[in-house]
Amino acid sequence: MKNIKIAYCLPSLYISGGMERVLTIKANYFVDILGYEIYLILTDGKDKQPYYPLSPKIHVINLNINFDELWNKPFLQKTQLYLNKQRVYRKKLKKCLFEIKPDITVSMLRREINFINSIQDGSAKIGEIHINKDNFRDFKNESNVNFTKKVISRFWMKQLIKELKKLDRFVVLTNKDKEKWMELKNTLVIPNPLPFYPELISDNSNKVVIAVGRYVHEKGFDRLILAWSYIHKRHPDWRLHIYGDGPKEQFLEQIYSLKLENSCILKGSVSSIVEKYCESSIFALSSRFEGFGLVICEAMACGLPAVAFDCPWGPKEIIKDGIDGLLVENGNISELADKICYLIEHEDIRKEMGKQARRNVERFKIENIALQWEKLFNEISSNK
């Protein structure tokens, strides 16, 4: 079988985002283990180093479109700049793909999805999405939503569906999200891979609950902090540690107003997150929505049982409720508090769930996820 050549299109690699992290894990495995020839075609961050380590065998091409400069521009100026940059991007990407001649081109569903199918370079085209449909380009959580934005959003989704139908495959992260893309017949589910499966694991004895994620509305830390105010009254000797990037001010105000400053600690992101998982005994996920919920898998790989809101989508497809963790009705703060307390109060169950969690999450190891991608790549490249 010939060596498969794959080109990925995405904005940049310099930020510490989930999509960038997952793509790096996969690309490194594809090139180092499966022997694929991998190209990462970027539009931004020309002089910035990748946040996550890349295999030296991977080819990185930066087209230097610089969409980043659109931020904070007035609406009319932003619109004109965007249209100009899209034309340049289309021209440069077409030239690049004709030069590389990949067997497969993968759009990470950013700006190139608007025209990727029209580039007749001979490659199969795949779309890959890292957020659920309902929250993709969602304006509902923005403070300045207006009629114009709603109209644009509906038009944009209609155009997106039109382009997605033309793809050879459209890959989503969960079965629940696949159901949402009912207009499509080319959808395939492939979950995200674990970034690690460490030998070091938690013994579930430290009186620490851990949460991990960016300090943004969607991660629901305001909900977790409120739940913690109930937990703290019942178990004042336990601590909640939250790790992540972003502005903490809103959450700090909430913590002080609830007088939790000594038991609820907000921390920054750390390179040694495995160590932090292993110093904890329970993982909590309070997200309003997820693309998948990779942090649940990370915690489970370290032997932690997870207590998570059954939010759209991901937790229900990772956690086996009552076996390796506990699911909570989305938004039910008192139930979240009660179920975390249940694991605090039942050490034997907590430890057994932690062991089951580590065993059950093996299905997300990179070698298992890569097999699913390998099958897809072989199938569509042989059809070209």
C-alpha positions as CSV (number, residue, x, y, z in Angstrom):
1,M,0.0,0.0,0.0
2,K,1.3,3.4,-0.9
3,N,2.3,6.0,1.7
4,I,-0.6,8.2,2.4
5,K,-0.1,12.0,2.2
6,I,-2.4,14.2,4.3
7,A,-2.8,18.0,4.5
8,Y,-4.5,19.6,7.5
9,C,-5.9,23.2,7.2
10,L,-6.2,25.2,10.4
11,P,-5.5,28.7,11.7
12,S,-2.5,28.2,13.9
13,L,-0.6,26.1,16.3
14,Y,0.7,28.6,18.8
15,I,-2.3,28.7,21.2
16,S,-3.0,26.1,23.8
17,G,-6.5,25.1,22.5
18,G,-8.1,21.7,22.6
19,M,-8.2,21.3,18.8
20,E,-4.5,22.2,18.5
21,R,-3.6,19.7,21.2
22,V,-5.7,16.8,19.7
23,L,-4.4,17.5,16.2
24,T,-0.8,17.5,17.4
25,I,-1.3,14.1,19.2
26,K,-2.8,12.6,16.1
27,A,-0.3,14.1,13.6
28,N,2.7,13.0,15.6
29,Y,1.3,9.4,15.8
30,F,0.4,9.3,12.1
31,V,3.8,10.4,11.0
32,D,6.0,8.6,13.6
33,I,4.1,5.3,13.9
34,L,1.9,4.9,10.8
35,G,4.5,6.5,8.5
36,Y,2.1,9.0,6.8
37,E,3.4,12.2,5.2
38,I,1.7,15.0,7.2
39,Y,1.4,18.7,6.2
40,L,-0.1,21.3,8.5
41,I,-1.2,24.4,6.5
42,L,-1.7,27.4,8.7
43,T,-3.0,30.9,8.1
44,D,-1.7,32.7,11.2
45,G,1.1,32.9,13.8
46,K,3.9,32.9,11.2
47,D,6.7,33.8,13.7
48,K,5.2,31.9,16.7
49,Q,6.3,28.4,17.8
50,P,3.8,25.6,18.2
51,Y,2.4,25.4,21.8
52,Y,2.5,21.5,21.7
53,P,5.7,19.6,20.6
54,L,5.5,18.5,16.9
55,S,7.4,15.7,15.4
56,P,10.3,17.0,13.2
57,K,8.9,14.8,10.4
58,I,5.8,17.0,10.1
59,H,5.8,19.7,7.4
60,V,4.5,23.0,8.6
61,I,3.5,25.6,5.9
62,N,2.3,29.0,7.0
63,L,0.4,31.0,4.3
64,N,0.7,34.1,6.4
65,I,-2.9,35.4,5.7
66,N,-3.1,36.9,9.2
67,F,-6.8,36.7,10.0
68,D,-5.8,37.7,13.5
69,E,-5.7,41.4,12.6
70,L,-9.5,41.4,12.1
71,W,-10.0,41.4,15.8
72,N,-11.2,44.7,17.3
73,K,-11.7,46.3,13.9
74,P,-15.0,48.2,13.1
75,F,-17.7,46.0,11.5
76,L,-17.5,47.4,8.0
77,Q,-13.7,47.4,7.9
78,K,-13.6,43.9,9.4
79,T,-16.0,42.7,6.7
80,Q,-14.0,44.1,3.8
81,L,-10.7,42.9,5.3
82,Y,-12.2,39.4,5.8
83,L,-13.4,39.1,2.2
84,N,-10.1,40.3,0.9
85,K,-8.2,37.8,3.0
86,Q,-10.5,35.0,2.1
87,R,-9.7,35.6,-1.6
88,V,-6.0,35.5,-0.8
89,Y,-6.4,32.4,1.3
90,R,-8.3,30.6,-1.4
91,K,-5.6,31.4,-4.0
92,K,-2.7,30.5,-1.8
93,L,-4.3,27.3,-0.5
94,K,-5.1,26.2,-4.0
95,K,-1.5,26.7,-5.1
96,C,-0.2,24.9,-2.0
97,L,-2.4,21.9,-2.5
98,F,-1.5,21.6,-6.2
99,E,2.2,21.6,-5.2
100,I,1.9,19.1,-2.3
101,K,-0.6,16.8,-4.1
102,P,-2.0,15.2,-0.9
103,D,-4.2,12.1,-1.1
104,I,-6.4,13.7,1.6
105,T,-7.1,17.3,2.7
106,V,-8.7,17.8,6.1
107,S,-10.4,21.0,7.0
108,M,-10.7,21.7,10.8
109,L,-13.9,23.5,9.8
110,R,-12.5,27.0,9.9
111,R,-12.4,29.6,7.0
112,E,-11.4,27.1,4.3
113,I,-14.6,25.1,4.6
114,N,-16.3,27.8,2.5
115,F,-14.3,26.8,-0.6
116,I,-12.3,23.7,0.1
117,N,-14.5,21.5,-2.1
118,S,-14.0,23.7,-5.1
119,I,-10.2,23.1,-5.1
120,Q,-9.9,20.3,-7.7
121,D,-6.4,19.1,-6.7
122,G,-7.4,15.4,-6.7
123,S,-7.4,15.0,-2.9
124,A,-10.3,13.5,-0.9
125,K,-11.8,16.1,1.4
126,I,-12.6,15.5,5.0
127,G,-14.2,17.9,7.6
128,E,-13.4,17.6,11.2
129,I,-15.3,19.4,14.0
130,H,-14.3,19.8,17.6
131,I,-17.5,21.4,19.1
132,N,-21.1,20.2,19.0
133,K,-23.4,21.5,16.3
134,D,-25.7,23.5,18.7
135,N,-22.8,25.5,20.0
136,F,-20.8,25.9,16.7
137,R,-20.8,29.6,15.9
138,D,-23.5,30.1,18.5
139,F,-24.5,33.6,19.3
140,K,-26.9,32.8,22.2
141,N,-24.3,33.4,24.9
142,E,-23.1,36.7,23.5
143,S,-24.4,39.8,25.2
144,N,-25.0,41.9,22.0
145,V,-27.1,39.4,20.0
146,N,-29.4,41.2,17.6
147,F,-31.6,40.4,14.7
148,T,-28.9,40.9,12.1
149,K,-26.6,38.4,13.8
150,K,-29.4,35.8,14.0
151,V,-30.1,36.2,10.3
152,I,-26.4,35.9,9.5
153,S,-26.1,32.8,11.7
154,R,-29.0,31.1,10.0
155,F,-27.6,31.9,6.5
156,W,-24.1,30.8,7.6
157,M,-25.4,27.4,8.8
158,K,-27.4,26.9,5.6
159,Q,-24.2,27.5,3.6
160,L,-22.1,25.3,5.9
161,I,-24.5,22.4,5.5
162,K,-24.3,22.8,1.7
163,E,-20.5,22.5,1.8
164,L,-20.5,19.7,4.3
165,K,-22.6,17.6,2.0
166,K,-19.9,17.8,-0.6
167,L,-17.2,16.3,1.6
168,D,-16.1,12.7,1.3
169,R,-16.5,12.4,5.1
170,F,-17.5,14.7,8.0
171,V,-16.1,13.5,11.3
172,V,-17.7,14.4,14.6
173,L,-16.8,13.5,18.2
174,T,-19.9,11.9,19.6
175,N,-22.9,9.8,18.5
176,K,-25.3,12.4,20.0
177,D,-23.8,15.1,17.9
178,K,-24.0,12.9,14.8
179,E,-27.8,12.8,15.4
180,K,-27.9,16.6,15.3
181,W,-26.4,16.7,11.8
182,M,-29.5,15.0,10.4
183,E,-29.2,16.7,7.0
184,L,-25.9,14.8,6.3
185,K,-25.3,11.3,5.1
186,N,-21.5,11.3,5.2
187,T,-21.0,11.7,9.0
188,L,-18.7,9.5,11.0
189,V,-17.9,9.4,14.7
190,I,-14.3,9.3,15.9
191,P,-13.6,10.4,19.5
192,N,-10.6,12.4,20.6
193,P,-7.6,10.4,21.7
194,L,-6.1,10.4,25.2
195,P,-3.0,12.6,25.4
196,F,-1.5,10.3,28.1
197,Y,-2.0,7.0,30.0
198,P,0.5,7.4,32.8
199,E,2.0,4.7,35.0
200,L,1.5,7.1,38.0
201,I,-2.1,7.1,39.2
202,S,-4.0,8.5,42.2
203,D,-4.7,6.4,45.3
204,N,-7.9,8.5,45.8
205,S,-6.9,9.3,49.4
206,N,-6.2,13.1,49.2
207,K,-9.0,15.3,50.2
208,V,-9.0,17.2,46.9
209,V,-11.6,17.6,44.1
210,I,-10.0,18.8,40.8
211,A,-11.5,20.6,37.8
212,V,-9.6,21.6,34.7
213,G,-10.5,24.0,31.9
214,R,-10.4,27.5,30.6
215,Y,-12.0,30.2,32.8
216,V,-14.9,30.9,30.4
217,H,-18.7,30.7,30.7
218,E,-19.1,27.4,28.9
219,K,-17.0,25.5,31.5
220,G,-19.5,26.4,34.1
221,F,-17.1,27.0,37.0
222,D,-19.7,29.4,38.5
223,R,-22.0,26.4,38.8
224,L,-19.2,24.3,40.4
225,I,-18.3,27.0,42.9
226,L,-21.9,27.3,43.9
227,A,-22.1,23.5,44.4
228,W,-18.9,23.7,46.4
229,S,-20.5,26.1,48.9
230,Y,-22.9,23.2,49.8
231,I,-20.1,20.6,49.8
232,H,-17.9,22.8,52.0
233,K,-20.5,22.9,54.7
234,R,-20.6,19.1,54.9
235,H,-16.9,18.5,54.3
236,P,-14.9,21.6,55.4
237,D,-11.6,19.5,55.3
238,W,-11.8,19.0,51.6
239,R,-10.5,21.3,48.9
240,L,-11.5,22.2,45.3
241,H,-8.6,23.0,43.0
242,I,-9.4,24.4,39.5
243,Y,-6.7,24.6,36.9
244,G,-6.9,26.7,33.7
245,D,-6.1,29.8,31.6
246,G,-8.2,32.9,31.3
247,P,-9.6,35.8,33.4
248,K,-10.5,34.6,36.9
249,E,-11.9,37.8,38.3
250,Q,-15.6,36.9,38.1
251,F,-15.0,33.5,39.8
252,L,-12.8,35.0,42.5
253,E,-15.6,37.5,43.3
254,Q,-18.0,34.6,43.6
255,I,-15.6,32.6,45.9
256,Y,-15.2,35.6,48.2
257,S,-18.9,36.3,48.3
258,L,-19.5,32.7,49.4
259,K,-16.6,32.8,51.8
260,L,-14.8,29.9,50.1
261,E,-11.4,31.5,49.7
262,N,-9.7,28.9,51.9
263,S,-11.2,25.8,50.3
264,C,-11.7,26.7,46.7
265,I,-8.5,27.6,44.9
266,L,-8.2,28.9,41.4
267,K,-4.9,28.0,39.8
268,G,-3.3,28.7,36.4
269,S,-2.6,26.0,33.8
270,V,0.4,23.7,34.5
271,S,2.6,21.6,32.3
272,S,2.4,18.8,34.9
273,I,-1.3,18.3,34.9
274,V,-0.9,14.5,35.4
275,E,0.8,15.2,38.7
276,K,-2.2,17.3,39.8
277,Y,-4.7,14.7,38.8
278,C,-2.8,12.1,40.8
279,E,-2.8,14.4,43.9
280,S,-6.6,14.5,43.7
281,S,-9.3,12.0,44.5
282,I,-12.4,13.1,42.4
283,F,-12.7,14.9,39.1
284,A,-15.6,17.4,38.6
285,L,-16.9,18.6,35.2
286,S,-19.5,21.5,35.4
287,S,-19.5,22.5,31.7
288,R,-22.6,23.9,30.0
289,F,-21.6,22.1,26.9
290,E,-18.6,20.2,25.5
291,G,-17.3,19.1,22.1
292,F,-16.2,15.9,23.7
293,G,-14.8,16.3,27.2
294,L,-11.2,15.2,26.9
295,V,-10.4,16.3,30.5
296,I,-12.8,13.6,31.8
297,C,-10.7,11.0,29.9
298,E,-7.5,12.5,31.3
299,A,-8.7,12.3,34.9
300,M,-10.0,8.8,34.4
301,A,-6.6,7.7,32.9
302,C,-5.1,8.9,36.2
303,G,-7.5,6.7,38.2
304,L,-10.1,9.4,39.2
305,P,-13.8,8.8,39.2
306,A,-15.6,11.7,37.5
307,V,-18.8,13.6,38.6
308,A,-20.1,15.4,35.5
309,F,-23.1,17.3,34.3
310,D,-24.8,15.3,31.5
311,C,-24.2,18.3,29.2
312,P,-24.3,18.2,25.4
313,W,-22.3,16.2,24.3
314,G,-19.6,13.9,25.5
315,P,-19.8,13.0,29.3
316,K,-22.5,10.4,28.7
317,E,-20.4,8.7,26.0
318,I,-17.3,8.6,28.3
319,I,-18.7,7.9,31.8
320,K,-20.5,4.7,32.6
321,D,-22.8,6.0,35.2
322,G,-22.5,4.3,38.6
323,I,-19.5,2.2,37.4
324,D,-16.6,4.5,36.7
325,G,-18.2,7.9,37.6
326,L,-21.5,9.7,38.2
327,L,-23.6,11.7,35.8
328,V,-25.7,14.6,37.0
329,E,-28.7,16.3,35.4
330,N,-27.3,19.3,33.5
331,G,-27.5,22.4,35.6
332,N,-28.8,20.6,38.8
333,I,-26.4,22.3,41.3
334,S,-27.7,20.4,44.4
335,E,-27.4,17.1,42.6
336,L,-23.8,17.9,41.6
337,A,-23.0,18.7,45.3
338,D,-24.8,15.5,46.5
339,K,-22.9,13.2,44.1
340,I,-19.5,14.7,44.9
341,C,-20.4,14.3,48.6
342,Y,-21.4,10.7,48.0
343,L,-17.9,9.9,46.7
344,I,-16.3,11.9,49.5
345,E,-18.3,9.9,52.0
346,H,-17.8,6.5,50.4
347,E,-14.0,5.9,50.1
348,D,-14.3,2.3,49.0
349,I,-16.7,3.1,46.2
350,R,-14.6,6.1,45.2
351,K,-11.5,3.9,44.9
352,E,-13.3,1.1,43.0
353,M,-14.8,3.6,40.6
354,G,-11.3,5.1,40.1
355,K,-9.9,1.7,39.1
356,Q,-12.8,1.1,36.7
357,A,-12.3,4.5,35.2
358,R,-8.7,3.8,34.4
359,R,-9.6,0.5,32.8
360,N,-12.6,1.8,30.8
361,V,-10.8,4.8,29.4
362,E,-8.2,2.6,27.6
363,R,-10.6,2.6,24.6
364,F,-9.5,6.3,24.0
365,K,-5.8,5.5,23.8
366,I,-4.2,7.0,20.7
367,E,-3.4,3.6,19.2
368,N,-7.1,2.7,19.4
369,I,-8.3,6.0,18.0
370,A,-5.7,5.9,15.3
371,L,-7.0,2.6,14.0
372,Q,-10.3,4.3,13.3
373,W,-8.6,7.1,11.4
374,E,-6.4,4.6,9.5
375,K,-9.4,2.7,8.4
376,L,-11.1,5.9,7.1
377,F,-7.9,7.2,5.3
378,N,-7.4,3.8,3.6
379,E,-11.0,3.7,2.5
380,I,-11.3,7.1,1.0
381,S,-7.8,7.3,-0.5
382,S,-8.4,3.9,-2.3
383,N,-11.6,5.3,-3.8
384,K,-9.7,8.3,-5.4
